[in-house]
Every structure is written in C-alpha cells, then in structure tokens.
Amino acid sequence: MINYEEELKKFKPCLDVDEIESAVYTRDLTDIVDILQEMLKTEKKTGKNKG
C-alpha cells in the first residue's frame, strides 16, 4: 500500500515554466539553420560556389 505522507515528503517540484523558459532562451544553442548559414558564409568567402 502507498504511504502518501512519505511520498509527499519525497516530492520535489519541477521548475516553473518561466524558469525553464529563461534557462533555455539564455543559452546559445546552435541548430541546423545556424550551421547552414555559416556554411553559406564560408562558401561565399572562399568562392567555392558549385553549380
């Protein structure tokens, strides 16, 4: 049988949505769009335009 009083003592609340949002948005995360833009910049600088 579950002892609810003991389980409540163990409970730790998760981060608030605002806290999570600020933690995520303050990080400098690189995604595929950033990588592709950097590749295009490099390609334009070196003049290795294929096609």
PDB file of N, CA, C and O in Angstrom:
ATOM      1  N   MET A   1       0.837  -1.185   0.000  1.00  0.00           N
ATOM      2  CA  MET A   1       0.000   0.000   0.000  1.00  0.00           C
ATOM      3  C   MET A   1       0.886   1.255   0.000  1.00  0.00           C
ATOM      4  O   MET A   1       1.940   1.276   0.635  1.00  0.00           O
ATOM      5  N   ILE A   2       0.462   2.264  -0.695  1.00  0.00           N
ATOM      6  CA  ILE A   2       1.237   3.510  -0.810  1.00  0.00           C
ATOM      7  C   ILE A   2       1.025   4.366   0.434  1.00  0.00           C
ATOM      8  O   ILE A   2      -0.105   4.603   0.863  1.00  0.00           O
ATOM      9  N   ASN A   3       2.134   4.822   0.999  1.00  0.00           N
ATOM     10  CA  ASN A   3       2.078   5.729   2.129  1.00  0.00           C
ATOM     11  C   ASN A   3       2.176   7.153   1.571  1.00  0.00           C
ATOM     12  O   ASN A   3       3.265   7.623   1.241  1.00  0.00           O
ATOM     13  N   TYR A   4       1.063   7.814   1.472  1.00  0.00           N
ATOM     14  CA  TYR A   4       1.005   9.133   0.840  1.00  0.00           C
ATOM     15  C   TYR A   4       1.792  10.185   1.610  1.00  0.00           C
ATOM     16  O   TYR A   4       2.364  11.098   1.014  1.00  0.00           O
ATOM     17  N   GLU A   5       1.822  10.061   2.911  1.00  0.00           N
ATOM     18  CA  GLU A   5       2.586  11.025   3.714  1.00  0.00           C
ATOM     19  C   GLU A   5       4.077  10.928   3.395  1.00  0.00           C
ATOM     20  O   GLU A   5       4.751  11.951   3.275  1.00  0.00           O
ATOM     21  N   GLU A   6       4.593   9.714   3.260  1.00  0.00           N
ATOM     22  CA  GLU A   6       6.000   9.522   2.920  1.00  0.00           C
ATOM     23  C   GLU A   6       6.295  10.004   1.503  1.00  0.00           C
ATOM     24  O   GLU A   6       7.331  10.621   1.253  1.00  0.00           O
ATOM     25  N   GLU A   7       5.399   9.726   0.598  1.00  0.00           N
ATOM     26  CA  GLU A   7       5.577  10.166  -0.790  1.00  0.00           C
ATOM     27  C   GLU A   7       5.567  11.686  -0.887  1.00  0.00           C
ATOM     28  O   GLU A   7       6.339  12.256  -1.658  1.00  0.00           O
ATOM     29  N   LEU A   8       4.721  12.343  -0.133  1.00  0.00           N
ATOM     30  CA  LEU A   8       4.686  13.810  -0.135  1.00  0.00           C
ATOM     31  C   LEU A   8       5.970  14.405   0.428  1.00  0.00           C
ATOM     32  O   LEU A   8       6.399  15.472  -0.010  1.00  0.00           O
ATOM     33  N   LYS A   9       6.582  13.738   1.381  1.00  0.00           N
ATOM     34  CA  LYS A   9       7.854  14.209   1.936  1.00  0.00           C
ATOM     35  C   LYS A   9       8.959  14.140   0.886  1.00  0.00           C
ATOM     36  O   LYS A   9       9.868  14.970   0.891  1.00  0.00           O
ATOM     37  N   LYS A  10       8.891  13.155  -0.017  1.00  0.00           N
ATOM     38  CA  LYS A  10       9.902  12.975  -1.061  1.00  0.00           C
ATOM     39  C   LYS A  10       9.691  13.909  -2.251  1.00  0.00           C
ATOM     40  O   LYS A  10      10.587  14.087  -3.076  1.00  0.00           O
ATOM     41  N   PHE A  11       8.514  14.497  -2.333  1.00  0.00           N
ATOM     42  CA  PHE A  11       8.148  15.296  -3.503  1.00  0.00           C
ATOM     43  C   PHE A  11       9.055  16.509  -3.657  1.00  0.00           C
ATOM     44  O   PHE A  11       9.295  17.250  -2.704  1.00  0.00           O
ATOM     45  N   LYS A  12       9.557  16.696  -4.883  1.00  0.00           N
ATOM     46  CA  LYS A  12      10.334  17.889  -5.227  1.00  0.00           C
ATOM     47  C   LYS A  12       9.687  18.493  -6.460  1.00  0.00           C
ATOM     48  O   LYS A  12       9.626  17.843  -7.503  1.00  0.00           O
ATOM     49  N   PRO A  13       9.200  19.728  -6.360  1.00  0.00           N
ATOM     50  CA  PRO A  13       8.527  20.335  -7.518  1.00  0.00           C
ATOM     51  C   PRO A  13       9.500  20.575  -8.664  1.00  0.00           C
ATOM     52  O   PRO A  13      10.680  20.854  -8.448  1.00  0.00           O
ATOM     53  N   CYS A  14       8.993  20.464  -9.867  1.00  0.00           N
ATOM     54  CA  CYS A  14       9.818  20.724 -11.042  1.00  0.00           C
ATOM     55  C   CYS A  14       9.915  22.234 -11.267  1.00  0.00           C
ATOM     56  O   CYS A  14       9.205  23.019 -10.638  1.00  0.00           O
ATOM     57  N   LEU A  15      10.807  22.621 -12.177  1.00  0.00           N
ATOM     58  CA  LEU A  15      10.972  24.040 -12.458  1.00  0.00           C
ATOM     59  C   LEU A  15       9.683  24.654 -12.995  1.00  0.00           C
ATOM     60  O   LEU A  15       8.921  24.015 -13.721  1.00  0.00           O
ATOM     61  N   ASP A  16       9.470  25.859 -12.633  1.00  0.00           N
ATOM     62  CA  ASP A  16       8.344  26.616 -13.153  1.00  0.00           C
ATOM     63  C   ASP A  16       8.544  26.845 -14.653  1.00  0.00           C
ATOM     64  O   ASP A  16       9.683  26.876 -15.121  1.00  0.00           O
ATOM     65  N   VAL A  17       7.489  27.000 -15.391  1.00  0.00           N
ATOM     66  CA  VAL A  17       7.598  27.204 -16.833  1.00  0.00           C
ATOM     67  C   VAL A  17       8.449  28.437 -17.132  1.00  0.00           C
ATOM     68  O   VAL A  17       9.260  28.411 -18.058  1.00  0.00           O
ATOM     69  N   ASP A  18       8.282  29.498 -16.378  1.00  0.00           N
ATOM     70  CA  ASP A  18       9.075  30.710 -16.596  1.00  0.00           C
ATOM     71  C   ASP A  18      10.561  30.452 -16.372  1.00  0.00           C
ATOM     72  O   ASP A  18      11.403  30.964 -17.109  1.00  0.00           O
ATOM     73  N   GLU A  19      10.878  29.661 -15.357  1.00  0.00           N
ATOM     74  CA  GLU A  19      12.275  29.348 -15.075  1.00  0.00           C
ATOM     75  C   GLU A  19      12.882  28.511 -16.198  1.00  0.00           C
ATOM     76  O   GLU A  19      14.025  28.727 -16.600  1.00  0.00           O
ATOM     77  N   ILE A  20      12.113  27.566 -16.690  1.00  0.00           N
ATOM     78  CA  ILE A  20      12.592  26.728 -17.785  1.00  0.00           C
ATOM     79  C   ILE A  20      12.792  27.574 -19.033  1.00  0.00           C
ATOM     80  O   ILE A  20      13.800  27.446 -19.727  1.00  0.00           O
ATOM     81  N   GLU A  21      11.827  28.436 -19.311  1.00  0.00           N
ATOM     82  CA  GLU A  21      11.888  29.298 -20.489  1.00  0.00           C
ATOM     83  C   GLU A  21      13.138  30.168 -20.450  1.00  0.00           C
ATOM     84  O   GLU A  21      13.851  30.270 -21.448  1.00  0.00           O
ATOM     85  N   SER A  22      13.407  30.784 -19.330  1.00  0.00           N
ATOM     86  CA  SER A  22      14.579  31.657 -19.242  1.00  0.00           C
ATOM     87  C   SER A  22      15.868  30.842 -19.318  1.00  0.00           C
ATOM     88  O   SER A  22      16.860  31.312 -19.875  1.00  0.00           O
ATOM     89  N   ALA A  23      15.867  29.637 -18.771  1.00  0.00           N
ATOM     90  CA  ALA A  23      17.062  28.796 -18.843  1.00  0.00           C
ATOM     91  C   ALA A  23      17.353  28.387 -20.281  1.00  0.00           C
ATOM     92  O   ALA A  23      18.514  28.320 -20.684  1.00  0.00           O
ATOM     93  N   VAL A  24      16.321  28.115 -21.048  1.00  0.00           N
ATOM     94  CA  VAL A  24      16.503  27.693 -22.439  1.00  0.00           C
ATOM     95  C   VAL A  24      16.895  28.866 -23.316  1.00  0.00           C
ATOM     96  O   VAL A  24      17.813  28.748 -24.128  1.00  0.00           O
ATOM     97  N   TYR A  25      16.217  29.996 -23.168  1.00  0.00           N
ATOM     98  CA  TYR A  25      16.465  31.129 -24.057  1.00  0.00           C
ATOM     99  C   TYR A  25      17.787  31.831 -23.788  1.00  0.00           C
ATOM    100  O   TYR A  25      18.296  32.526 -24.667  1.00  0.00           O
ATOM    101  N   THR A  26      18.358  31.670 -22.598  1.00  0.00           N
ATOM    102  CA  THR A  26      19.633  32.335 -22.314  1.00  0.00           C
ATOM    103  C   THR A  26      20.821  31.547 -22.835  1.00  0.00           C
ATOM    104  O   THR A  26      21.942  32.056 -22.832  1.00  0.00           O
ATOM    105  N   ARG A  27      20.606  30.323 -23.281  1.00  0.00           N
ATOM    106  CA  ARG A  27      21.697  29.518 -23.835  1.00  0.00           C
ATOM    107  C   ARG A  27      21.858  29.805 -25.311  1.00  0.00           C
ATOM    108  O   ARG A  27      20.889  30.080 -26.019  1.00  0.00           O
ATOM    109  N   ASP A  28      23.086  29.737 -25.758  1.00  0.00           N
ATOM    110  CA  ASP A  28      23.378  29.935 -27.172  1.00  0.00           C
ATOM    111  C   ASP A  28      23.381  28.561 -27.837  1.00  0.00           C
ATOM    112  O   ASP A  28      24.405  27.880 -27.900  1.00  0.00           O
ATOM    113  N   LEU A  29      22.216  28.179 -28.325  1.00  0.00           N
ATOM    114  CA  LEU A  29      22.078  26.861 -28.928  1.00  0.00           C
ATOM    115  C   LEU A  29      22.226  26.961 -30.441  1.00  0.00           C
ATOM    116  O   LEU A  29      21.612  27.813 -31.083  1.00  0.00           O
ATOM    117  N   THR A  30      23.039  26.090 -30.994  1.00  0.00           N
ATOM    118  CA  THR A  30      23.242  26.050 -32.433  1.00  0.00           C
ATOM    119  C   THR A  30      22.295  25.020 -33.017  1.00  0.00           C
ATOM    120  O   THR A  30      22.250  23.879 -32.557  1.00  0.00           O
ATOM    121  N   ASP A  31      21.543  25.415 -34.023  1.00  0.00           N
ATOM    122  CA  ASP A  31      20.680  24.463 -34.695  1.00  0.00           C
ATOM    123  C   ASP A  31      21.122  24.327 -36.149  1.00  0.00           C
ATOM    124  O   ASP A  31      22.096  24.958 -36.559  1.00  0.00           O
ATOM    125  N   ILE A  32      20.433  23.532 -36.913  1.00  0.00           N
ATOM    126  CA  ILE A  32      20.838  23.243 -38.285  1.00  0.00           C
ATOM    127  C   ILE A  32      20.819  24.504 -39.149  1.00  0.00           C
ATOM    128  O   ILE A  32      21.635  24.635 -40.061  1.00  0.00           O
ATOM    129  N   VAL A  33      19.906  25.427 -38.878  1.00  0.00           N
ATOM    130  CA  VAL A  33      19.854  26.667 -39.655  1.00  0.00           C
ATOM    131  C   VAL A  33      21.131  27.479 -39.437  1.00  0.00           C
ATOM    132  O   VAL A  33      21.693  28.023 -40.388  1.00  0.00           O
ATOM    133  N   ASP A  34      21.587  27.561 -38.194  1.00  0.00           N
ATOM    134  CA  ASP A  34      22.836  28.274 -37.898  1.00  0.00           C
ATOM    135  C   ASP A  34      24.012  27.640 -38.631  1.00  0.00           C
ATOM    136  O   ASP A  34      24.864  28.343 -39.173  1.00  0.00           O
ATOM    137  N   ILE A  35      24.054  26.322 -38.646  1.00  0.00           N
ATOM    138  CA  ILE A  35      25.141  25.612 -39.316  1.00  0.00           C
ATOM    139  C   ILE A  35      25.114  25.879 -40.820  1.00  0.00           C
ATOM    140  O   ILE A  35      26.152  26.146 -41.424  1.00  0.00           O
ATOM    141  N   LEU A  36      23.929  25.805 -41.420  1.00  0.00           N
ATOM    142  CA  LEU A  36      23.804  26.051 -42.859  1.00  0.00           C
ATOM    143  C   LEU A  36      24.179  27.488 -43.212  1.00  0.00           C
ATOM    144  O   LEU A  36      24.840  27.720 -44.224  1.00  0.00           O
ATOM    145  N   GLN A  37      23.768  28.451 -42.395  1.00  0.00           N
ATOM    146  CA  GLN A  37      24.125  29.843 -42.654  1.00  0.00           C
ATOM    147  C   GLN A  37      25.636  30.031 -42.586  1.00  0.00           C
ATOM    148  O   GLN A  37      26.204  30.751 -43.407  1.00  0.00           O
ATOM    149  N   GLU A  38      26.283  29.407 -41.638  1.00  0.00           N
ATOM    150  CA  GLU A  38      27.730  29.515 -41.512  1.00  0.00           C
ATOM    151  C   GLU A  38      28.419  28.871 -42.711  1.00  0.00           C
ATOM    152  O   GLU A  38      29.423  29.385 -43.203  1.00  0.00           O
ATOM    153  N   MET A  39      27.885  27.756 -43.176  1.00  0.00           N
ATOM    154  CA  MET A  39      28.449  27.094 -44.350  1.00  0.00           C
ATOM    155  C   MET A  39      28.319  27.981 -45.585  1.00  0.00           C
ATOM    156  O   MET A  39      29.244  28.057 -46.393  1.00  0.00           O
ATOM    157  N   LEU A  40      27.182  28.649 -45.734  1.00  0.00           N
ATOM    158  CA  LEU A  40      26.983  29.548 -46.876  1.00  0.00           C
ATOM    159  C   LEU A  40      27.936  30.729 -46.826  1.00  0.00           C
ATOM    160  O   LEU A  40      28.496  31.120 -47.850  1.00  0.00           O
ATOM    161  N   LYS A  41      28.125  31.300 -45.645  1.00  0.00           N
ATOM    162  CA  LYS A  41      29.067  32.408 -45.492  1.00  0.00           C
ATOM    163  C   LYS A  41      30.474  31.980 -45.877  1.00  0.00           C
ATOM    164  O   LYS A  41      31.180  32.695 -46.589  1.00  0.00           O
ATOM    165  N   THR A  42      30.873  30.813 -45.403  1.00  0.00           N
ATOM    166  CA  THR A  42      32.210  30.298 -45.705  1.00  0.00           C
ATOM    167  C   THR A  42      32.368  30.052 -47.196  1.00  0.00           C
ATOM    168  O   THR A  42      33.406  30.364 -47.779  1.00  0.00           O
ATOM    169  N   GLU A  43      31.334  29.494 -47.807  1.00  0.00           N
ATOM    170  CA  GLU A  43      31.388  29.198 -49.236  1.00  0.00           C
ATOM    171  C   GLU A  43      31.502  30.483 -50.058  1.00  0.00           C
ATOM    172  O   GLU A  43      32.248  30.532 -51.035  1.00  0.00           O
ATOM    173  N   LYS A  44      30.768  31.514 -49.665  1.00  0.00           N
ATOM    174  CA  LYS A  44      30.839  32.794 -50.373  1.00  0.00           C
ATOM    175  C   LYS A  44      32.212  33.432 -50.235  1.00  0.00           C
ATOM    176  O   LYS A  44      32.724  34.022 -51.187  1.00  0.00           O
ATOM    177  N   LYS A  45      32.816  33.316 -49.047  1.00  0.00           N
ATOM    178  CA  LYS A  45      34.140  33.897 -48.810  1.00  0.00           C
ATOM    179  C   LYS A  45      35.219  33.199 -49.625  1.00  0.00           C
ATOM    180  O   LYS A  45      36.121  33.848 -50.154  1.00  0.00           O
ATOM    181  N   THR A  46      35.127  31.890 -49.725  1.00  0.00           N
ATOM    182  CA  THR A  46      36.178  31.137 -50.422  1.00  0.00           C
ATOM    183  C   THR A  46      35.917  31.049 -51.910  1.00  0.00           C
ATOM    184  O   THR A  46      36.814  30.659 -52.657  1.00  0.00           O
ATOM    185  N   GLY A  47      34.732  31.392 -52.372  1.00  0.00           N
ATOM    186  CA  GLY A  47      34.421  31.375 -53.793  1.00  0.00           C
ATOM    187  C   GLY A  47      34.238  29.982 -54.371  1.00  0.00           C
ATOM    188  O   GLY A  47      34.376  29.778 -55.577  1.00  0.00           O
ATOM    189  N   LYS A  48      33.930  29.036 -53.515  1.00  0.00           N
ATOM    190  CA  LYS A  48      33.734  27.659 -53.989  1.00  0.00           C
ATOM    191  C   LYS A  48      32.249  27.403 -54.260  1.00  0.00           C
ATOM    192  O   LYS A  48      31.649  26.496 -53.684  1.00  0.00           O
ATOM    193  N   ASN A  49      31.684  28.191 -55.119  1.00  0.00           N
ATOM    194  CA  ASN A  49      30.279  28.068 -55.462  1.00  0.00           C
ATOM    195  C   ASN A  49      30.115  26.986 -56.520  1.00  0.00           C
ATOM    196  O   ASN A  49      30.533  27.158 -57.665  1.00  0.00           O
ATOM    197  N   LYS A  50      29.509  25.877 -56.135  1.00  0.00           N
ATOM    198  CA  LYS A  50      29.310  24.752 -57.063  1.00  0.00           C
ATOM    199  C   LYS A  50      28.024  24.966 -57.832  1.00  0.00           C
ATOM    200  O   LYS A  50      27.058  25.519 -57.306  1.00  0.00           O
ATOM    201  N   GLY A  51      28.017  24.522 -59.087  1.00  0.00           N
ATOM    202  CA  GLY A  51      26.761  24.592 -59.804  1.00  0.00           C
ATOM    203  C   GLY A  51      26.943  25.147 -61.105  1.00  0.00           C
ATOM    204  O   GLY A  51      25.979  25.283 -61.858  1.00  0.00           O
TER     205      GLY A  51
END
